[in-house]
Amino acid sequence: MPIRTSLDPETRVLYGDSLQPPPGYIFDAAVATTFSLDFETALAVPVSLALFAAESREDLLENPLALLEGAERIAGRLVVYADAGHLRAQGRPHSRLCSLLESIVVEVAAPREGVFHPKMWALRYRPIRPDDPTLLRLLILSRNLTRDRSWDISLRLDGELTRRPDAKNRPLFDLISRLPDLNVAGISDEARAITEEIAENIRRAQWTMPEGFDDVAFALNGFGGKSWQPDPCTRLGVISPFCDTDALDTLANLPSAAKPILISRSDQLACIDATTLDAFGRVAVLDETAATDDGEELSATALQGLHAKAFIAEIGWSTVITVGSGNATRPAIITGRNIELFASIWGARSKVGSVEQILGDTGFGRLTRAFVPRELEPADQALITAQASLESARRALCRGKLRLRCEKVVSDEGEHPWRVWLMPTDRLELDGIGSMAAWPITRGDGHARDVLSALQAGEAVDLGTMPLIDVTRFMAFRLADENVKTSLVFSTGLPMDGLPAERHAAIMRWIIDSRDTFFRYLRLLLSELGDPFGAALAAQKGAGGTAWSARADDAPLLEEMVRALCRGGERLRAVERLVARLEEATGEATDPIPPEFYTLWNAFRLVLHG
């Protein structure tokens, strides 16, 4: 028996660490997919990719200069595809920096009226030394791009970009190459191009197998054809937080030597027929009081709840572990309505572990307890009906029937010179909805407008006036059913007419609001890719400020600018863009660019442009 079986709960991986480039490499480009997304987590990702890692998401969110520069550096090199209408919203205002995600996040819809559910990263890393090969990384996850604290599973494959396509990568290529055409609110030419480029790269990847495993296969559901399901096997174990009777009946008939093992959630199992559950040898749920290997109880910040998805099968002398996005549900593995991505890895059972070893008391099973029938009452049918009405309304709002219009307001006060309108293209059918409010995510629900009757009538809604830095394509909606049994809060990105070109510069000027922040950001801007320590140091408070208070102290800045010039001038051109954008943001009370900086900068600009 291996010391640590596959899926051992003591083997933990941080999301940000999985994105970090290998030694000697820098991030070049990536495509990601997720069902749901929260803005703050997505905002922290570019910092992990382009600058430096952090212990937690909160550490990054407290550093707006790093968030700004991370978004600047990965612009045009990262696209994140998410299910339309599953961007998480909140009542309080989101950071104005979240508007920088408008060029990164693309909302999409499954073509067969299911959900877009794959969780994947396809990353390309460029070598620092030109003779080294280009490296690729694939992450197949059960986790969305959110701050969720549930138990999840991930598979990481590293590989090289080769000259020849590999047939086993075809499902990956099919998924990635189809993503742009699934968009519901438009996609930029830049995002489409990088997606097509990464798809072709992944098609030619040669993967290195994880220790103990010999081969890998990928499967894609949701585009027609036969849906992937586990193959007939000797023994089977299933981890699935969501399940239904049809899928469980299918899975129970696959193993030939023993009844399968099922680990799910109490609220889901309460809705399953007793005869279906009797076909499983062990039915378990996560034990929230479980302890770690050293006997310590899980802390309040530890993982809680089950979101992992895996199918573990014994076939011959091998164990096959399939991970990915798909649950044991009819839309995921029977009808194929949902878009789901799976990766199956094979290994000798003596190296990988058996189903019992992986899911039993010495493996993941030690975090579980037996499910007790009737420990929860089945869901209220009226509540299910109300939730269905809310989901139908969400689809209506997020599938191309709404637009935004931004227009400048002529006012003597000048504090809120921009007005935003919510514009339906037609009347919306919103049956079963009792109330609906909408607001820009940068404003918070204190600025919400009642929009239900106007949208049902096909009429525009005035969302109010706001400063330029609050103008955003991301709108939050709060819906309640007509019987007020349940409510739903979400966000979606809508096409906007009249979005001012200077909005980006205004956000930058809002962050870089003083001499101190200007020099801190300048040092961060001059830090090289592949130098995470230098970037982290430059981003810290106190990295600028008094260090540049006099002409006599210009030596450190001079050295960094000379170094940037000798390395080809790419960072200096970024400085030039920074200066231009700050100058573009006119009408501000103070100028964060010190006059003495221009003396130094003008000399470098002359050299840069010959």
Secondary structure as UniProt FT lines:
FT   TURN            6..7
FT   TURN            9..10
FT   HELIX           15..19
FT   TURN            23..24
FT   STRAND          25..34
FT   STRAND          37..38
FT   HELIX           39..50
FT   HELIX           57..61
FT   HELIX           64..74
FT   TURN            75..77
FT   STRAND          78..83
FT   TURN            84..85
FT   STRAND          87..88
FT   HELIX           96..103
FT   STRAND          105..108
FT   TURN            111..112
FT   STRAND          120..127
FT   TURN            130..131
FT   STRAND          135..141
FT   STRAND          154..161
FT   HELIX           167..169
FT   HELIX           170..178
FT   HELIX           179..182
FT   HELIX           189..203
FT   STRAND          205..208
FT   TURN            211..212
FT   STRAND          215..221
FT   STRAND          235..239
FT   HELIX           245..252
FT   STRAND          261..264
FT   HELIX           266..269
FT   TURN            270..271
FT   HELIX           274..278
FT   STRAND          282..286
FT   TURN            288..289
FT   TURN            293..294
FT   TURN            300..301
FT   STRAND          310..315
FT   TURN            316..317
FT   STRAND          318..324
FT   HELIX           330..333
FT   STRAND          339..348
FT   HELIX           349..352
FT   HELIX           355..359
FT   TURN            361..363
FT   HELIX           364..367
FT   STRAND          368..370
FT   TURN            373..374
FT   HELIX           381..398
FT   STRAND          402..408
FT   STRAND          418..424
FT   TURN            431..432
FT   STRAND          433..440
FT   TURN            441..443
FT   HELIX           445..447
FT   STRAND          449..450
FT   HELIX           452..457
FT   STRAND          461..466
FT   HELIX           468..470
FT   STRAND          474..481
FT   TURN            482..483
FT   STRAND          487..493
FT   STRAND          496..497
FT   TURN            501..502
FT   HELIX           503..511
FT   HELIX           515..526
FT   TURN            529..530
FT   HELIX           532..539
FT   TURN            541..542
FT   HELIX           545..548
FT   HELIX           551..553
FT   HELIX           555..566
FT   TURN            567..568
FT   HELIX           570..584
FT   HELIX           595..608
//
